[in-house]
Amino acid sequence: MNRISFCVSLAAAACIAGTAAAVTPPMPPMTSGSGDAGMKHALISLTGTTLHVHVSEPPEGPASPVEMMSGHGADYEPARFDVLEGKFFNAQHGWLADGFISLPTDRAIWIERTAATQPPGAEFRVYEAGSGMTAIPGEGMPFWTLDEIYATDGDSWQWDGVMQHDYYTGDLPGDYAMSFRVYVGDLSGAEDITYTPATATFQFHVVPEPAAWALAGLAAVGWATRRWR
């Protein structure tokens, strides 16, 4: 076997090794690409008519930015989790009430995307999930829609007051961030300006997979071998 064929064979073997049987996707606390497991909550509270958001940092939760894990080579079931396959993703960030929040029945808390940054050419998406608190009706992975939310700046989502973890995905190495405004509005999402909103930013990082570096190295070796011949 010549050197170029050997390199190609190694690359093919690496690709085959990266495939897997169908599995249940990891729960939000286990979606760290660095092994820094746990939940990182954005704690929402209301004092009078003023909202507050506190994003947990160590020792309350993992440090920012959290690292996305890889879904490359994965086969997730149920099928709606296909949106995570071939992507990097993280769901450690979650919205959570910090104490009791009381609003009139015709008012709700809304979360609006205000800005997002990602590496040039990258796709940065968010898919609706929920919590793992199966004791609460309508909660637990079987009820997670995986519908895309926060697709563009100005998109808002109504929070029901229950812990909410969503899956954030990226497709290229680098830094990602999404900023939000948390406000009180009517049931259609129109803001009630008698309440003061709050803001929060979620930060993520994607590290190139070792396999990707290996394949890049194999390509370089193959190119060099071609030059030597």
Buried (B, 14 or more C-beta within 10 A) or exposed (E): EEBBEBBBEBBEEBEEEBEEEEEEBBBBBEBBBEEBBBBBBBBBBBEEEEBBBBBBEEEEBBBBBBBBBBBBBBBBEEEBBBBBBEBBBBBBBBBBBBEEBEEEEEBBBBBBBBEBBBBEEBEBBBBBBBBBEEEEEEBBBEEBEBEBBBEEEEBBBEBEBBBBBBBBBBBBBBBBBBBBBBBBBEEEEEBBEEBBBBEBBBBBBBBEBEBBEEBEEBEEBBEEBEEEE
